[in-house]
Structures are given as C-alpha cells and as structure tokens.
Amino acid sequence: MPEAENAPANFIEQIIIDDLKTGKWAGRVHTRFPPEPNGYLHIGHAKSILLNFGLAEKFGGKCNLRFDDTNPVKEEEEYVESIKRDVRWLGCDWEDRLYFASDYFEQMYAWAVQLIEAGKAYVCDLSPEQTREYRGTLTRPGRNSPYRDRSIEENLDLFKRMRAGEFPDGSRTLRAKIDMAHPNLNMRDPVMYRILHAPHHRTGDAWCIYPMYDWAHGLEDSIENITHSICTLEFENHRPLYDWFLDQLHVHHPQQIEFARLNLTYTVMSKRKLLELVRERHVAGWDDPRMPTISGLRRRGVTPAAVREFCRRVGVAKFDSVIDIALLEHCIRADLNKTAPRVMGVLRPLKVVIENYPENQDEELDAINNPEDPAAGTRKVPFCRELYIERDDFREDPPRKFFRLAPGREVRLRYAYFVTCTGVIKNEAGQTVELRCTYDPATRGGDAPDGRKVKGTIHWVSARHALRADVRLYDHLFSKPDPDDVPEGQDYRANLNPQSLVVLPGCPVEPSLGTAQPGDRFQFERLGYFCVDPDSAGGRLVFNRTVTLRDTWSKLEKKMRENSRPEH
C-alpha cells in the first residue's frame, strides 16, 4: 500500500505498521470482533466493530466475526441475529469467517486436560463464596485451596466426571495453578471451568461444564490465527493471564492490545443496565430510539455514515474519557443535512384562514427538496385558503426580537406568499384557536416585486390536503450527563428523563409524505430531522424525531477553539 495510506491514525495502527516492517506476523494482519450474544450491541460496540474491520481493510488483512458464547444462561439466538444485522448495517463484511466459541469447546477441553497433565490445573471443591475469600485482596495475598495439591490422576478423573454431569452446579471448578500471592488478582489460580447444567443455544445439552472467558478468549484467538487481539481497557489486567495460558500450551500467541472504550453523556453503556431498562419496560425494547443500541439508532433514523464519522472523530485512545453526546448529534445532523429531503409538517397546529383567498381555489407551489443537493430538484406542495402553522409561530403580544406572526404583522409563508394577521379568534377559555389573515397575490414564491422585506419566514401545511401523522419526539433517556450521579441509596434509574418521549398525535404533514416508507428520512423544515417508523402501516404514518436542528456541538467547538488560543 502507498505510504500515505499506511500513515498511522492511532497508536494501534502504529503497532501494526511496526509489526509489518519487522515481519512479526509474516506480513499478516488478522483481527476479530468477538461479541457475547447476551444482548444487543450499542454504539460503544460500533467503535470496536469499525476499529477491527477498519484495521483489516486498511492493511489488506482479514477480520472475523466470532461469538463468545460461553455462558448459556444469558445467551440467545435472537442476540446472535441482531448482532449480525448490526455489523452488516455498519458496512462491515466478515465474508466466510463467522465463528463461535462453542465450535471450539472440544479443543478447549483437550487443552484443559493438557494443563492438568502438566500439573498446572486442578479441580477445586471450594464454593464460590470460599473461592472469593481464599483469593485475598489487593493488599492481602490469597491462600492456597486445600484441594490445590490433588494428584494429577485424581484431577483428571474429577474433571472427566464433571463433564459427564456427575456433580451439581457450583460444586466444583477447574482452576489454573499459578500463584495465590501474585500482585495481579487475575493470576491467583483463576477458574477455567464451572459446572452449569443449562442448555446452550447451539450445542444443546452436549455440555454441562462451560469455559470461563479468560480461559476461552486467548484460545479462540489462537485457533483462528489472530495476529492483533484488540480489547478494551478493562482487559488490560487480564493480559498476563491471556499470555500465561497460551505460553503454557505452546500454541499460536496473538498480541493483545487495549484501547479506551466509548462512554457517552446522558447514556449508560452497561449491557446489564440496558437489559434492566428493557425488562422493566422503561423503554419499548432493545430498538427503542432512546436506547444507545445500534438497532435503536437505526430505528431513530441515524445513518451508518453518521456513526462511522462519529467513531472517526472520537478516535482511538489509551485512556478512558466521556464523550459529549452533542458530538454524536452533530455527526448525525451533518450527514442528514446532505441527504435528507426537506418537507413541511406542523407539530402543534394553529389554524389560519386567508380571508381574501378564494374559498374553492387551490394551487401548487414549487418547493426545494434539498438546498445542499441541487440534483434533488423540486416538488409541488398544495396551497389553499386554510392552512396550519406552528402555534409557537404566533404571539398576540410578541416579545422583542420575535419576528414571526403577530396581529398586524406581515411574514413570509415558505415557498408561498406574504400574509398579514388581521384577526384572532379565541375559545371560551381565552385560548387562541384560529387566525385570520390576508395575503398579497403579488408575492407568489415568497418575494415582493416592490422589494419590501419581512423578517420572518414560517412553514405551513395546507389544511385541505394535509395527511395526519403521529410524531414521536425523542430526547435524552437520562436527565443528567452522568446517569450514575445519584443520591446515596438510589441508582441510575432515578435519573430517567420523564420527557424522553413525547407523542404528538395527528400532526398535519404535506401530502408528498404519503409514499414514504419505513426508514425514510426527512428534514421537517425548521423543526428537525425525522424518520418513518416501522409502526407505519395501513395508511398510518408514524415519525420519529432523529435529532433537532440546534447544533450545540458547533458552539462547544467554537468555545474550545477560543479557549485554546494563546494569549498575546
């Protein structure tokens, strides 16, 4: 590859470049994305997916998709299929390299027997509670298990009987014999296998002992001939154990490299917490548009391109940090601005009657589909005597710098005419329910031939031609940037945002949306970006708000640039 293409974008790429120069892996680059099928993937996983597949693509290598399915009580085929969908949606292709840890159970068992025969593993009868007690602490060394010195013959017999199903759950484990005084707690005779009489989603009842992650992880990488095993930082302290197992077995030994995981404000990334939100029905499922899951982002209307750009801008670092969710919203907005057609819809309608417009007349006006894309062309929008505008676009007693509609004030209707408010109709409670206006026929298209200017332009929908749509306004799922910032005795759920979803039924939208399909994305002019929800069917239209038009990240970036300028 050209040198410019190989220029490192992060420290992991630099490691790979150095390895290629020295011929460490005979010129190979082989990575993997190894999710556990115990939940849906979230945007943090997207960073890992794009990193692993991106490294393989950049350096002409390969990337496997491997399911780390070693815990049958938490894993389901539904999760497997959702993960495959999400990886494909992001634009990544594992080709013919789809693997499962369960494919290697027999080989892992044989290697465990090999360690027992070498005197480096033993069957332990301590309970889980006793195992934790014997392990010690960061300041106190552990104690040897009373079963640590069993003979090789006894260990082989017990391990064989564990596999045969002779013992109940939790009664015995297979442990590595390393060092109970080791400063790294992970090296204090870690558990390799536990007894678990539970059916596996792929192997059924074939096994009742299952490998622990630390035992399985390196072996899977070794079997698949991985060169660079990319993990998040929480596995840094596990690396010595990863290395120990592979060194004892004298098998292919990939290099484990850790990077910082992705953390976002107003969001939780723990699978356990996300599962709690789903099971306790705080959200409508894993693909609820408020969730940080890839399926939730997709349903919300986020594009793969926006996620890829976000992960590129976040970068790959060695230290954990929290990314402002405004950056993600900025990337979503920037992408949709280029690709989403413009339409008009009214979320909180106020009726307007143009009194000097003929009652039975209507006309079609030209509207621009996307000013960022000249090739997108124009469309026709119908106009008639009765319209809907946003309730917020009218003030009977307007404050200073309010340039929209008010009694006696003239504004521009987008793509249409200048109108002037001449009357206000209220109900018995004193609430404004209708406006009376006049229009200037000479201003068709939105400009006055006499050159007069108006300060306000508002959108609208023809009342007679409007379609009705249910609109779901999504906001941050949590009300605080750090959801775990709670008083003592509470947890992250105390910070759930009660306004994270507001549903507006029967909103008038322009008739061009009658052909919109689930997944189609639009900008509702002046309101934000919206996506057609899969719930749309049988003539029912449902829109999810993807993101508002307000770009707080650009303001933050500008402030950061100003603060970073050297003082003169």
C-alpha positions as CSV (number, residue, x, y, z in Angstrom):
1,M,0.0,0.0,0.0
2,P,1.2,3.6,-0.6
3,E,3.0,5.1,2.4
4,A,0.3,7.9,2.8
5,E,-2.4,5.2,3.1
6,N,-0.4,3.5,5.8
7,A,0.1,6.6,7.8
8,P,-1.0,5.8,11.4
9,A,-4.2,7.4,12.7
10,N,-3.8,6.0,16.2
11,F,-1.4,4.0,18.4
12,I,-2.8,0.6,17.3
13,E,-2.1,1.4,13.6
14,Q,1.4,2.4,14.6
15,I,1.9,-1.0,16.3
16,I,0.7,-2.8,13.2
17,I,2.9,-0.7,10.9
18,D,5.9,-1.6,13.1
19,D,5.0,-5.3,13.0
20,L,4.7,-5.2,9.2
21,K,8.1,-3.6,9.0
22,T,9.7,-6.3,11.2
23,G,7.8,-9.2,9.6
24,K,6.5,-10.2,13.1
25,W,3.4,-11.9,11.7
26,A,4.8,-12.7,8.2
27,G,3.1,-9.7,6.8
28,R,-0.4,-10.8,8.1
29,V,-3.0,-8.6,9.8
30,H,-5.9,-10.6,11.2
31,T,-8.3,-9.2,13.7
32,R,-11.7,-10.2,15.1
33,F,-14.8,-8.7,16.6
34,P,-15.8,-11.1,19.5
35,P,-19.2,-10.1,20.9
36,E,-21.0,-12.1,23.6
37,P,-24.6,-12.9,22.4
38,N,-26.2,-11.7,25.6
39,G,-27.8,-8.5,24.5
40,Y,-28.0,-6.1,21.6
41,L,-24.9,-4.1,20.5
42,H,-24.6,-0.4,21.4
43,I,-22.7,2.4,19.9
44,G,-19.6,1.5,22.1
45,H,-19.5,-1.8,20.2
46,A,-19.8,0.2,16.9
47,K,-16.4,1.8,17.7
48,S,-14.9,-1.7,18.2
49,I,-16.5,-3.1,15.1
50,L,-15.3,-0.2,12.9
51,L,-11.8,-0.4,14.5
52,N,-11.3,-4.1,14.0
53,F,-12.8,-4.3,10.5
54,G,-11.2,-1.0,9.6
55,L,-7.7,-2.2,10.6
56,A,-8.1,-5.3,8.4
57,E,-9.3,-3.2,5.5
58,K,-6.6,-0.6,5.8
59,F,-3.7,-3.1,5.9
60,G,-5.1,-5.7,3.5
61,G,-5.9,-8.2,6.2
62,K,-8.9,-10.1,7.5
63,C,-11.4,-9.7,10.3
64,N,-13.5,-12.4,11.8
65,L,-16.9,-12.2,13.5
66,R,-16.8,-14.5,16.4
67,F,-19.5,-15.0,19.0
68,D,-18.1,-15.6,22.5
69,D,-21.0,-17.9,23.5
70,T,-19.6,-19.4,26.7
71,N,-22.5,-18.5,29.1
72,P,-25.7,-20.4,28.0
73,V,-27.9,-18.9,30.7
74,K,-27.6,-15.3,29.2
75,E,-27.3,-16.0,25.5
76,E,-30.0,-16.3,22.9
77,E,-30.2,-16.8,19.1
78,E,-32.1,-13.5,18.9
79,Y,-29.0,-11.7,20.0
80,V,-26.8,-13.6,17.5
81,E,-29.1,-12.5,14.6
82,S,-29.3,-8.9,15.9
83,I,-25.5,-8.6,16.1
84,K,-25.1,-9.9,12.5
85,R,-27.6,-7.4,11.3
86,D,-25.9,-4.5,13.1
87,V,-22.4,-5.4,11.8
88,R,-23.7,-5.6,8.3
89,W,-25.6,-2.3,8.7
90,L,-22.3,-0.6,9.6
91,G,-20.9,-1.7,6.3
92,C,-18.6,-4.5,7.6
93,D,-18.3,-7.9,6.0
94,W,-16.9,-11.0,7.7
95,E,-17.2,-12.9,4.4
96,D,-16.9,-16.6,5.3
97,R,-15.3,-16.1,8.7
98,L,-18.3,-16.5,11.1
99,Y,-17.2,-18.4,14.2
100,F,-18.5,-19.3,17.6
101,A,-16.6,-20.1,20.8
102,S,-18.8,-23.2,21.1
103,D,-17.2,-24.5,17.9
104,Y,-14.0,-24.9,20.0
105,F,-15.4,-26.5,23.2
106,E,-13.9,-29.9,22.4
107,Q,-10.4,-28.4,21.7
108,M,-10.6,-26.2,24.8
109,Y,-11.4,-29.3,26.9
110,A,-8.4,-31.2,25.4
111,W,-6.1,-28.2,26.3
112,A,-7.5,-28.1,29.8
113,V,-6.7,-31.8,30.2
114,Q,-3.2,-31.0,28.9
115,L,-2.7,-28.4,31.7
116,I,-3.9,-30.9,34.3
117,E,-1.4,-33.5,33.0
118,A,1.3,-30.9,33.2
119,G,0.4,-30.2,36.9
120,K,-0.8,-26.7,36.0
121,A,-4.5,-27.1,36.7
122,Y,-6.6,-28.8,39.4
123,V,-10.2,-29.5,40.4
124,C,-11.3,-27.4,43.4
125,D,-14.3,-28.1,45.7
126,L,-14.4,-24.6,47.2
127,S,-17.8,-22.9,46.9
128,P,-17.9,-19.6,45.0
129,E,-18.0,-17.7,48.4
130,Q,-15.0,-19.6,49.7
131,T,-13.1,-19.1,46.4
132,R,-13.6,-15.3,46.8
133,E,-12.5,-15.5,50.4
134,Y,-9.3,-17.5,49.6
135,R,-8.4,-15.1,46.8
136,G,-7.3,-12.4,49.1
137,T,-7.3,-8.7,48.3
138,L,-5.1,-6.1,46.7
139,T,-3.3,-5.7,50.0
140,R,-3.6,-9.2,51.3
141,P,-2.2,-12.3,49.4
142,G,-4.5,-15.2,48.8
143,R,-4.4,-18.7,50.4
144,N,-3.9,-21.9,48.6
145,S,-7.1,-24.0,48.2
146,P,-7.0,-27.2,50.3
147,Y,-7.6,-29.1,47.0
148,R,-4.6,-27.5,45.2
149,D,-2.3,-30.5,45.7
150,R,-4.6,-33.2,44.4
151,S,-2.8,-35.7,42.3
152,I,-2.8,-35.4,38.5
153,E,-4.7,-38.7,38.3
154,E,-7.4,-37.5,40.8
155,N,-7.8,-34.2,38.9
156,L,-8.2,-36.0,35.5
157,D,-10.8,-38.3,37.0
158,L,-12.8,-35.5,38.6
159,F,-12.6,-33.3,35.5
160,K,-13.9,-36.2,33.4
161,R,-16.7,-36.7,35.8
162,M,-17.5,-33.0,35.8
163,R,-18.0,-33.2,32.1
164,A,-20.1,-36.4,32.5
165,G,-22.6,-34.4,34.7
166,E,-22.0,-36.3,38.0
167,F,-21.8,-33.1,40.1
168,P,-24.3,-30.3,40.8
169,D,-23.9,-26.7,39.7
170,G,-21.3,-24.8,41.6
171,S,-19.9,-27.8,43.5
172,R,-16.6,-27.9,41.7
173,T,-14.4,-25.8,39.3
174,L,-11.3,-26.4,37.3
175,R,-8.7,-23.8,38.3
176,A,-5.3,-22.9,36.9
177,K,-2.4,-23.4,39.3
178,I,-0.4,-20.2,39.1
179,D,0.4,-18.1,42.3
180,M,-2.0,-17.2,45.1
181,A,0.3,-14.4,46.2
182,H,0.5,-12.8,42.8
183,P,0.0,-9.0,42.9
184,N,-2.5,-9.3,40.0
185,L,-5.6,-10.9,41.4
186,N,-6.4,-12.4,38.0
187,M,-3.4,-14.6,38.3
188,R,-4.4,-16.1,41.7
189,D,-5.5,-19.6,40.4
190,P,-8.3,-18.4,38.2
191,V,-11.3,-20.5,37.4
192,M,-11.1,-22.1,34.0
193,Y,-14.4,-24.2,34.0
194,R,-17.6,-24.1,36.1
195,I,-20.4,-26.7,36.2
196,L,-23.6,-25.4,34.7
197,H,-26.4,-27.7,33.8
198,A,-28.0,-25.4,31.2
199,P,-28.8,-26.0,27.5
200,H,-26.7,-24.0,25.1
201,H,-28.4,-22.2,22.2
202,R,-26.1,-24.1,19.7
203,T,-24.8,-27.2,21.5
204,G,-28.0,-28.1,23.4
205,D,-27.3,-30.4,26.3
206,A,-24.0,-31.7,25.0
207,W,-22.1,-29.9,27.7
208,C,-22.6,-29.2,31.4
209,I,-19.3,-27.6,32.0
210,Y,-18.5,-24.2,30.3
211,P,-15.2,-22.4,29.9
212,M,-14.7,-19.0,31.6
213,Y,-14.0,-16.0,29.5
214,D,-10.3,-15.7,30.5
215,W,-9.6,-19.3,29.5
216,A,-11.6,-19.2,26.3
217,H,-10.6,-15.8,25.0
218,G,-6.9,-16.4,24.1
219,L,-7.6,-19.9,22.9
220,E,-10.3,-18.7,20.4
221,D,-7.8,-16.1,19.1
222,S,-5.1,-18.7,18.8
223,I,-7.3,-21.2,16.9
224,E,-8.3,-18.5,14.4
225,N,-4.7,-17.4,13.9
226,I,-5.4,-13.8,15.0
227,T,-2.4,-11.5,15.0
228,H,-3.7,-8.5,16.9
229,S,-6.3,-9.1,19.6
230,I,-7.9,-5.7,20.2
231,C,-9.7,-5.3,23.6
232,T,-11.0,-2.5,25.7
233,L,-9.0,-1.2,28.7
234,E,-10.8,-3.3,31.3
235,F,-9.0,-6.3,30.0
236,E,-5.5,-4.8,30.5
237,N,-5.1,-6.5,33.9
238,H,-6.2,-9.8,32.2
239,R,-3.5,-9.7,29.6
240,P,-0.9,-11.5,31.8
241,L,-3.4,-14.4,32.2
242,Y,-4.1,-14.4,28.5
243,D,-0.3,-14.7,27.9
244,W,0.2,-17.3,30.6
245,F,-2.4,-19.7,29.2
246,L,-1.0,-19.5,25.6
247,D,2.6,-19.8,26.8
248,Q,1.8,-23.0,28.8
249,L,0.1,-24.6,25.9
250,H,2.8,-23.6,23.4
251,V,0.3,-22.5,20.7
252,H,0.0,-19.6,18.4
253,H,0.2,-16.5,20.6
254,P,-1.5,-13.3,19.3
255,Q,-0.7,-9.9,20.7
256,Q,-3.5,-8.4,23.0
257,I,-3.8,-4.6,22.7
258,E,-6.1,-2.5,24.8
259,F,-7.9,0.8,23.9
260,A,-10.3,3.0,25.7
261,R,-14.0,2.1,25.4
262,L,-16.6,4.6,24.3
263,N,-18.5,6.4,27.0
264,L,-21.3,9.0,26.2
265,T,-23.0,11.6,28.3
266,Y,-26.7,11.1,29.1
267,T,-26.2,7.4,28.4
268,V,-25.5,4.1,30.0
269,M,-23.4,1.5,28.2
270,S,-23.6,-1.4,30.6
271,K,-25.4,-4.3,29.0
272,R,-26.7,-5.2,32.4
273,K,-28.3,-1.8,32.8
274,L,-29.7,-1.8,29.2
275,L,-31.2,-5.2,29.9
276,E,-32.8,-3.9,33.0
277,L,-34.3,-0.9,31.1
278,V,-35.8,-3.4,28.6
279,R,-37.1,-5.9,31.1
280,E,-38.5,-3.3,33.5
281,R,-40.2,-1.6,30.5
282,H,-38.6,1.8,31.0
283,V,-38.2,1.6,27.2
284,A,-40.1,-0.2,24.5
285,G,-37.4,-2.7,23.7
286,W,-33.8,-3.0,22.6
287,D,-34.6,-1.0,19.5
288,D,-36.3,1.9,21.3
289,P,-34.9,5.0,19.7
290,R,-33.9,6.4,23.1
291,M,-31.5,3.5,23.6
292,P,-27.8,3.7,22.6
293,T,-28.1,0.4,20.8
294,I,-27.3,0.2,17.1
295,S,-30.8,-1.1,16.4
296,G,-32.2,1.9,18.4
297,L,-30.1,4.4,16.5
298,R,-31.2,2.8,13.2
299,R,-34.9,3.0,14.2
300,R,-34.3,6.6,15.2
301,G,-33.1,7.4,11.7
302,V,-29.4,7.6,12.2
303,T,-27.3,6.5,9.2
304,P,-24.3,4.2,9.2
305,A,-22.3,7.1,7.7
306,A,-23.0,9.2,10.7
307,V,-21.9,6.5,13.2
308,R,-18.7,5.9,11.2
309,E,-17.9,9.6,11.2
310,F,-18.6,9.9,14.9
311,C,-16.3,7.0,15.7
312,R,-13.6,8.5,13.4
313,R,-13.8,11.8,15.3
314,V,-13.7,10.2,18.7
315,G,-10.6,8.3,17.7
316,V,-8.7,5.6,19.5
317,A,-7.0,6.4,22.7
318,K,-5.3,4.7,25.6
319,F,-7.2,6.4,28.4
320,D,-10.9,6.4,29.2
321,S,-12.9,9.5,28.8
322,V,-16.5,10.6,28.4
323,I,-17.7,12.0,25.0
324,D,-20.3,14.7,24.9
325,I,-23.4,13.2,23.1
326,A,-23.6,16.6,21.3
327,L,-20.8,15.3,19.1
328,L,-22.8,12.3,18.0
329,E,-25.8,14.5,17.3
330,H,-23.6,16.9,15.3
331,C,-22.4,14.0,13.1
332,I,-26.0,12.8,12.6
333,R,-27.1,16.3,11.7
334,A,-24.2,16.9,9.3
335,D,-24.9,13.7,7.4
336,L,-28.7,14.1,7.2
337,N,-28.3,17.8,6.1
338,K,-26.7,16.5,2.9
339,T,-29.0,13.6,2.2
340,A,-32.5,14.2,3.8
341,P,-35.2,15.7,1.6
342,R,-37.0,18.8,3.0
343,V,-40.7,18.6,3.7
344,M,-43.2,20.6,5.8
345,G,-45.0,19.4,8.8
346,V,-46.7,21.1,11.7
347,L,-46.3,19.6,15.2
348,R,-48.6,21.8,17.3
349,P,-51.0,23.2,14.7
350,L,-52.8,26.5,14.8
351,K,-55.4,27.1,12.0
352,V,-55.0,30.1,9.7
353,V,-57.8,31.3,7.3
354,I,-56.7,33.6,4.5
355,E,-59.8,35.7,4.1
356,N,-59.0,37.2,0.7
357,Y,-58.0,33.9,-0.9
358,P,-60.8,32.3,-3.0
359,E,-62.6,29.6,-1.0
360,N,-62.7,26.8,-3.6
361,Q,-59.3,27.6,-5.1
362,D,-56.1,25.7,-4.6
363,E,-52.7,25.8,-6.4
364,E,-49.4,24.0,-6.4
365,L,-46.2,25.8,-5.5
366,D,-42.6,24.8,-6.1
367,A,-40.6,23.7,-3.1
368,I,-36.9,22.8,-3.0
369,N,-36.1,19.2,-2.0
370,N,-32.7,19.9,-0.6
371,P,-30.7,23.1,-1.0
372,E,-27.5,21.1,-0.2
373,D,-28.1,18.9,-3.2
374,P,-29.1,20.7,-6.4
375,A,-29.7,17.3,-8.1
376,A,-32.5,16.6,-5.7
377,G,-34.7,19.0,-7.6
378,T,-38.1,20.4,-6.5
379,R,-41.6,19.1,-5.6
380,K,-45.1,20.5,-5.7
381,V,-46.8,21.5,-2.5
382,P,-50.6,22.4,-2.4
383,F,-51.8,25.7,-1.1
384,C,-55.4,26.8,-0.3
385,R,-57.4,29.2,1.8
386,E,-57.0,27.3,5.1
387,L,-53.6,26.4,6.5
388,Y,-51.9,25.1,9.6
389,I,-48.9,26.9,11.1
390,E,-47.0,26.1,14.3
391,R,-48.6,27.5,17.4
392,D,-45.2,28.9,18.5
393,D,-45.0,31.0,15.3
394,F,-47.7,33.3,16.6
395,R,-47.7,35.7,19.6
396,E,-50.6,38.0,20.3
397,D,-48.2,40.2,22.4
398,P,-44.9,39.4,20.8
399,P,-41.7,39.9,22.8
400,R,-38.8,41.9,21.5
401,K,-36.9,40.1,18.6
402,F,-39.9,37.9,17.9
403,F,-40.2,38.2,14.1
404,R,-42.9,35.7,13.3
405,L,-46.6,36.2,13.1
406,A,-48.5,38.7,15.4
407,P,-51.5,41.0,15.0
408,G,-50.9,43.5,12.2
409,R,-47.6,41.9,11.3
410,E,-46.6,40.6,7.8
411,V,-44.5,37.4,7.4
412,R,-43.5,35.1,4.5
413,L,-45.0,31.7,4.2
414,R,-42.2,29.4,3.0
415,Y,-42.4,29.0,-0.9
416,A,-45.8,30.8,-0.9
417,Y,-46.9,34.4,-0.1
418,F,-46.6,37.2,2.3
419,V,-49.5,37.1,4.8
420,T,-50.6,39.7,7.4
421,C,-52.5,38.8,10.6
422,T,-55.8,40.7,10.7
423,G,-57.7,38.9,13.5
424,V,-57.5,36.4,16.3
425,I,-60.3,34.0,17.3
426,K,-60.4,32.6,20.8
427,N,-62.5,30.0,22.6
428,E,-64.4,30.5,25.8
429,A,-61.3,29.8,27.8
430,G,-59.5,32.7,26.1
431,Q,-57.2,30.4,24.1
432,T,-56.3,31.3,20.5
433,V,-57.8,28.7,18.2
434,E,-57.7,30.4,14.8
435,L,-56.1,33.3,13.0
436,R,-57.5,35.4,10.2
437,C,-55.1,36.8,7.6
438,T,-54.8,38.4,4.3
439,Y,-52.3,37.6,1.6
440,D,-50.6,39.6,-1.2
441,P,-51.0,37.7,-4.5
442,A,-48.1,39.6,-6.0
443,T,-45.7,37.8,-3.6
444,R,-46.1,34.3,-5.0
445,G,-43.0,32.3,-4.4
446,G,-42.1,34.3,-1.3
447,D,-40.7,37.6,-2.7
448,A,-42.3,41.0,-3.1
449,P,-41.9,42.7,-6.5
450,D,-41.8,46.1,-4.8
451,G,-38.7,45.0,-2.9
452,R,-40.2,45.2,0.6
453,K,-38.7,42.8,3.1
454,V,-40.1,40.8,6.0
455,K,-38.1,39.5,8.9
456,G,-39.9,36.2,9.5
457,T,-40.5,33.1,7.4
458,I,-42.6,30.3,8.7
459,H,-43.6,26.9,7.4
460,W,-47.2,25.7,6.9
461,V,-49.3,22.8,5.6
462,S,-52.5,23.1,3.5
463,A,-55.4,22.1,5.7
464,R,-57.4,20.5,2.9
465,H,-54.5,18.4,1.6
466,A,-52.8,17.6,4.8
467,L,-52.0,14.0,5.8
468,R,-52.1,13.1,9.5
469,A,-49.1,11.6,11.3
470,D,-48.2,10.6,14.8
471,V,-44.9,12.2,15.7
472,R,-42.6,10.9,18.5
473,L,-40.3,13.5,19.9
474,Y,-37.3,11.7,21.5
475,D,-34.9,13.3,23.9
476,H,-32.0,12.1,26.1
477,L,-33.1,9.0,28.1
478,F,-31.5,10.4,31.2
479,S,-31.8,13.9,32.7
480,K,-28.2,14.2,33.9
481,P,-24.9,13.9,31.8
482,D,-23.8,11.2,34.3
483,P,-26.7,8.9,34.9
484,D,-24.9,7.4,37.9
485,D,-24.8,10.7,39.7
486,V,-27.5,9.9,42.2
487,P,-28.0,10.4,46.0
488,E,-27.0,7.5,48.3
489,G,-29.5,4.7,48.2
490,Q,-30.6,5.3,44.6
491,D,-29.3,4.1,41.2
492,Y,-29.1,5.3,37.6
493,R,-32.8,4.8,37.2
494,A,-33.5,7.8,39.4
495,N,-32.2,10.0,36.6
496,L,-34.5,8.6,33.9
497,N,-35.9,11.6,31.9
498,P,-39.7,11.7,32.1
499,Q,-39.7,13.8,29.0
500,S,-37.5,11.5,26.9
501,L,-40.6,10.6,24.8
502,V,-43.4,13.0,23.9
503,V,-46.0,11.7,21.4
504,L,-47.9,14.2,19.2
505,P,-50.9,12.5,17.5
506,G,-52.4,13.6,14.3
507,C,-49.9,16.2,13.2
508,P,-50.6,17.7,9.7
509,V,-47.9,17.0,7.2
510,E,-47.6,17.7,3.5
511,P,-49.2,15.1,1.1
512,S,-45.9,14.2,-0.6
513,L,-45.2,12.0,2.5
514,G,-48.0,9.7,1.5
515,T,-45.5,7.5,-0.3
516,A,-42.8,7.5,2.5
517,Q,-41.6,4.1,3.6
518,P,-40.3,2.9,7.0
519,G,-36.7,4.0,7.3
520,D,-37.1,7.0,5.0
521,R,-35.5,10.2,6.5
522,F,-36.6,13.8,6.1
523,Q,-35.9,17.2,7.4
524,F,-39.1,18.8,8.7
525,E,-38.3,22.4,7.8
526,R,-37.4,24.5,10.9
527,L,-38.2,21.5,13.2
528,G,-35.5,18.9,12.8
529,Y,-34.8,15.5,11.2
530,F,-37.4,12.7,11.3
531,C,-37.6,9.1,10.2
532,V,-40.6,7.0,9.2
533,D,-41.0,4.4,12.0
534,P,-41.7,0.7,11.2
535,D,-45.1,1.1,13.0
536,S,-46.3,2.9,9.9
537,A,-48.7,0.6,8.1
538,G,-52.1,0.5,6.6
539,G,-52.2,4.2,5.9
540,R,-50.9,5.2,9.4
541,L,-47.9,7.5,9.4
542,V,-45.5,7.5,12.4
543,F,-42.4,9.6,12.5
544,N,-39.5,9.5,15.0
545,R,-37.5,12.6,15.6
546,T,-33.9,11.7,14.9
547,V,-32.3,15.0,16.0
548,T,-33.2,18.7,16.3
549,L,-31.7,21.4,14.1
550,R,-29.9,23.0,17.0
551,D,-26.2,22.2,16.8
552,T,-24.8,22.6,20.3
553,W,-21.6,20.9,19.4
554,S,-20.6,23.6,16.9
555,K,-20.9,26.1,19.7
556,L,-18.9,24.0,22.0
557,E,-16.2,23.5,19.4
558,K,-16.0,27.3,18.8
559,K,-15.7,27.9,22.5
560,M,-13.0,25.3,22.8
561,R,-11.0,26.8,20.0
562,E,-11.3,30.2,21.5
563,N,-10.1,28.9,24.9
564,S,-7.1,27.2,23.3
565,R,-5.8,30.3,21.5
566,P,-2.6,31.6,23.0
567,E,-2.8,35.0,24.7
568,H,-0.9,37.8,23.1
